[in-house]
Amino acid sequence: MPQKIRVIHYLNQFFGGLGGEEEAGAEPSWFDGPRGPGALLDELTPELEVVATIVAGDNYMAEHLTEGTERILALIEQHTPADRGVELELLLAGPAFNAGRYGMACGALCQAVQSRLGIRALTALYPENPAVANYRREVAMLRAGDDVMGMREALEGMARVGLKLVRGEPILPVEDGTIPRGIRQNYFSVSTGAERAIDMLMRKLSGADFETEYAMPVFDRVTPAPAIEDMGSATVALVTSGGIVPRGNPDRIEAASASRFGEYPLEGLDRLTAETHQSVHGGYDPTYANADPNRVLPLDVMRDLEREGRIGRLHPLYYATVGNATSVRRARRFGEEIAALLVNEGVQAVIFTST
Amino acid sequence: MPVTLSLRKSMVRSLALGDATTLARGELTLDARALANELEAQDERIATVEVHTTLPGESTRVVCAKDVVQPRLKVDGTDPGAGTTYLMENLAVVTCGPIVGFQEGIIDMSGPGAAYTPFSELALVVIELRVVDGLRPHEHEATVRHAGLRAAEHTARRCVEFAADEEEEIHWDEFPADAGLPRIAYVDMLLSQGLLHDTYVLGENARDGLPLVMDPRVVIDTGIVSGNCVSACDKNTTFHHQNNPLIAKLLSGHGKRWNLVGVVLTNEPTRLAEKEASAARAVDLVRGLGAHGAIVTKEGFGNPDADLMMITRGLEQAGIKAVAMTDEYAGTDGGSQSLADTTPEADAIVSTGNANQRVRLPAMQKVIGPLPDITRLAGGYPGSLHEDGSMEVELQAIVGSTNQLGFGRLSCRES
């Protein structure tokens, strides 16, 4: 008989059998073997063996999430020294259903165990549990009911998905009943894109069900800031995603999927030239931007405006990155960081050029 | 009398260099010197040409590949879409050389990278081309484009005297007998923005004169030539146009499961007002064809996402059911929004994969093309190329990996 997969199970004070709300302050403790629902896990799935159960109180974990997680990691390491050859393969946390404090503890623990100890981890939550939003990107979550009525079903699902995790098989929300992580994952379909497109259209035309391969996201809409009343005294900065950098690209900003932005001086420069600056953008033909970089970063015009008194002054630094295949998440981070720097320097307005 | 396009196909089963270019029983022998000499003699902008060959399964990496062309030839003087066309199956000409515009790509003939490019399954004649000093990028691009087409024609010309293995006759009648079948149009978006992002339709730059309705047979009879340097993963090479998988499939079911009512070629302009005008015109043309449904394919990414959404929205609002095909840029971790534009009407999307996904490519015994340039390609980055010759790149850098005509099987889903 093949060796069973060794599981550690996390439960709160109630499901771990310590007591109700009066025990919610309980600090983490270690028990050999299964407790409460863990026994059912063992029974349902012969491939798994719950070798230990960690129990902690909901209030204790809610109030000491970081410290509590650290103590649980220490407990696991203390009971599974490498020299004894004891290796845990899977942490199952919960199911925590729609319990907020319990769910947060499960999410934090799963995240810590998989990133710090390299042990696969899974929890089971009701989709509206607040822990879902916090941890779904990093932590695999079975979709559970909202209360304990769904216990048996949740445990069966956890065992099934837990086995797939340990075996390194892909987890698919629709087939496996998990909560989507919001992560897009490539795979090879059995048919070509052209075949799938025709099939989808024929289904759509006949009124049959069809499933889009990418559901439209909802985009942020940014409300413009109020207009500046006196431009003649405003400090204006230049920012560009058009890839204009000092010649030689000192920060080595990538031609696509840029991982950084650069901060560069404009002090003492009246205009950019082909000798001083260049484009490193991979998404457009840089010939004209290289010949005259002011076409993308309009320093020449800004100096005119400054001389004419139409703006107070041009900020002596500019910020540049490459906006080409850059993910929205990363672009948002660049935006937040650049905005913080500009606000800190007292800049009131930005001319942002894109390509 | 409806016109017929007749494709005479010669299957290439092996490829080797030799003293003369001949094709016998599927064995193609190529006189590389004669080919290189002809290319050099025809264009004074060319400094040197090296001709390489590589086969599926070999430990070969082609880097900075620009275009891929299937060798074809018309000898009866007919226009594209009619008459007889000779073509060589399982064979492609690839142009490569120092980069023009960041966006040339990689073709691996074996290993994990090979699964992502359809060209790893073909025998390749690789034209490595260097141009004379001082050439501007646009002339550089044109020189390479012309050389690829000439090399393909040169190869095909020397093989037409040999009997074709297979002949396929393609009939298409926009008014087929069975009027009860769903009427489907195909909207083929071409990247056509100038500045190294150009496509040529019957020899004319697609920036002008589009949208228009075209006979599907013209499209697949080399009616469209790629001249652009958009990211390798989702540029439609000339080979992709010649072998457009949607047209092939729509023609095969034409009059049986559906009626293909026509192909609308449209462009992807750079200015918003032009985008709106082009999209509205494309939708009008589809409506004029009396289509019940339409499939829209895209080339490139970023601002073309807006064109795709405008056309899809316009079709749906005109009561024409639409399916849109696109790849995704969801970040290397897959955690970001995938498109630059969206619309609620686009409820039927076919995804051809996340181009930001990274892939490790082991070192190859043979590298064709300027390897150090790899870090400057879109999809590569400083540090992409490791000392042992292995590399890590985004799929973006692999030719045809997320092709938006639906050429491959790659897709993407939520996890």
Chai-1 contact restraints between the chains, C-beta under 6 A:
chainA,res_idxA,chainB,res_idxB,connection_type,confidence,min_distance_angstrom,max_distance_angstrom,comment,restraint_id
A,P173,B,E414,contact,1.0,0.0,6.0,A-B,restraint_1
A,P180,B,E414,contact,1.0,0.0,6.0,A-B,restraint_2
A,R181,B,S415,contact,1.0,0.0,6.0,A-B,restraint_3
A,I183,B,G334,contact,1.0,0.0,6.0,A-B,restraint_4
A,I183,B,G335,contact,1.0,0.0,6.0,A-B,restraint_5
A,I183,B,S415,contact,1.0,0.0,6.0,A-B,restraint_6
A,R184,B,A330,contact,1.0,0.0,6.0,A-B,restraint_7
A,R184,B,G334,contact,1.0,0.0,6.0,A-B,restraint_8
A,R184,B,N354,contact,1.0,0.0,6.0,A-B,restraint_9
A,R184,B,C412,contact,1.0,0.0,6.0,A-B,restraint_10
A,Q185,B,G334,contact,1.0,0.0,6.0,A-B,restraint_11
A,Q185,B,S415,contact,1.0,0.0,6.0,A-B,restraint_12
A,N186,B,G353,contact,1.0,0.0,6.0,A-B,restraint_13
A,N186,B,N354,contact,1.0,0.0,6.0,A-B,restraint_14
A,N186,B,Q357,contact,1.0,0.0,6.0,A-B,restraint_15
A,N186,B,C412,contact,1.0,0.0,6.0,A-B,restraint_16
A,F188,B,R409,contact,1.0,0.0,6.0,A-B,restraint_17
A,F188,B,L410,contact,1.0,0.0,6.0,A-B,restraint_18
A,S189,B,R409,contact,1.0,0.0,6.0,A-B,restraint_19
A,S189,B,S411,contact,1.0,0.0,6.0,A-B,restraint_20
A,T192,B,P245,contact,1.0,0.0,6.0,A-B,restraint_21
A,T192,B,G406,contact,1.0,0.0,6.0,A-B,restraint_22
A,T192,B,R409,contact,1.0,0.0,6.0,A-B,restraint_23
A,G193,B,M325,contact,1.0,0.0,6.0,A-B,restraint_24
A,G193,B,V350,contact,1.0,0.0,6.0,A-B,restraint_25
A,G193,B,T352,contact,1.0,0.0,6.0,A-B,restraint_26
A,G193,B,G406,contact,1.0,0.0,6.0,A-B,restraint_27
A,A194,B,P245,contact,1.0,0.0,6.0,A-B,restraint_28
A,A194,B,L246,contact,1.0,0.0,6.0,A-B,restraint_29
A,A194,B,K249,contact,1.0,0.0,6.0,A-B,restraint_30
A,A194,B,G406,contact,1.0,0.0,6.0,A-B,restraint_31
A,R196,B,V350,contact,1.0,0.0,6.0,A-B,restraint_32
A,A197,B,I295,contact,1.0,0.0,6.0,A-B,restraint_33
A,A197,B,V323,contact,1.0,0.0,6.0,A-B,restraint_34
A,A197,B,M325,contact,1.0,0.0,6.0,A-B,restraint_35
A,A197,B,V350,contact,1.0,0.0,6.0,A-B,restraint_36
A,A197,B,G406,contact,1.0,0.0,6.0,A-B,restraint_37
A,I198,B,K249,contact,1.0,0.0,6.0,A-B,restraint_38
A,M200,B,V323,contact,1.0,0.0,6.0,A-B,restraint_39
A,M200,B,A348,contact,1.0,0.0,6.0,A-B,restraint_40
A,L201,B,G293,contact,1.0,0.0,6.0,A-B,restraint_41
A,L201,B,I295,contact,1.0,0.0,6.0,A-B,restraint_42
A,L201,B,V323,contact,1.0,0.0,6.0,A-B,restraint_43
A,K204,B,K321,contact,1.0,0.0,6.0,A-B,restraint_44
A,K204,B,A348,contact,1.0,0.0,6.0,A-B,restraint_45
A,L205,B,P182,contact,1.0,0.0,6.0,A-B,restraint_46
A,L205,B,H292,contact,1.0,0.0,6.0,A-B,restraint_47
A,L205,B,G293,contact,1.0,0.0,6.0,A-B,restraint_48
A,L205,B,K321,contact,1.0,0.0,6.0,A-B,restraint_49
A,T212,B,D347,contact,1.0,0.0,6.0,A-B,restraint_50
A,T212,B,A348,contact,1.0,0.0,6.0,A-B,restraint_51
A,T212,B,I349,contact,1.0,0.0,6.0,A-B,restraint_52
A,E213,B,I349,contact,1.0,0.0,6.0,A-B,restraint_53
A,E213,B,V350,contact,1.0,0.0,6.0,A-B,restraint_54
A,E213,B,S351,contact,1.0,0.0,6.0,A-B,restraint_55
A,Y214,B,I349,contact,1.0,0.0,6.0,A-B,restraint_56
A,Y214,B,S351,contact,1.0,0.0,6.0,A-B,restraint_57
A,M216,B,T342,contact,1.0,0.0,6.0,A-B,restraint_58
A,M216,B,A346,contact,1.0,0.0,6.0,A-B,restraint_59
A,P217,B,Q337,contact,1.0,0.0,6.0,A-B,restraint_60
A,R252,B,P382,contact,1.0,0.0,6.0,A-B,restraint_61
A,E254,B,Y381,contact,1.0,0.0,6.0,A-B,restraint_62
A,A255,B,F102,contact,1.0,0.0,6.0,A-B,restraint_63
A,A255,B,A378,contact,1.0,0.0,6.0,A-B,restraint_64
A,A256,B,A378,contact,1.0,0.0,6.0,A-B,restraint_65
A,G282,B,F102,contact,1.0,0.0,6.0,A-B,restraint_66
A,G282,B,A378,contact,1.0,0.0,6.0,A-B,restraint_67
A,D285,B,G101,contact,1.0,0.0,6.0,A-B,restraint_68
A,D285,B,L195,contact,1.0,0.0,6.0,A-B,restraint_69
A,D285,B,L196,contact,1.0,0.0,6.0,A-B,restraint_70
A,T287,B,P137,contact,1.0,0.0,6.0,A-B,restraint_71
A,A325,B,Y329,contact,1.0,0.0,6.0,A-B,restraint_72
A,S327,B,G331,contact,1.0,0.0,6.0,A-B,restraint_73
A,S327,B,S336,contact,1.0,0.0,6.0,A-B,restraint_74
A,V328,B,S336,contact,1.0,0.0,6.0,A-B,restraint_75
A,V328,B,Q337,contact,1.0,0.0,6.0,A-B,restraint_76
A,R329,B,S336,contact,1.0,0.0,6.0,A-B,restraint_77
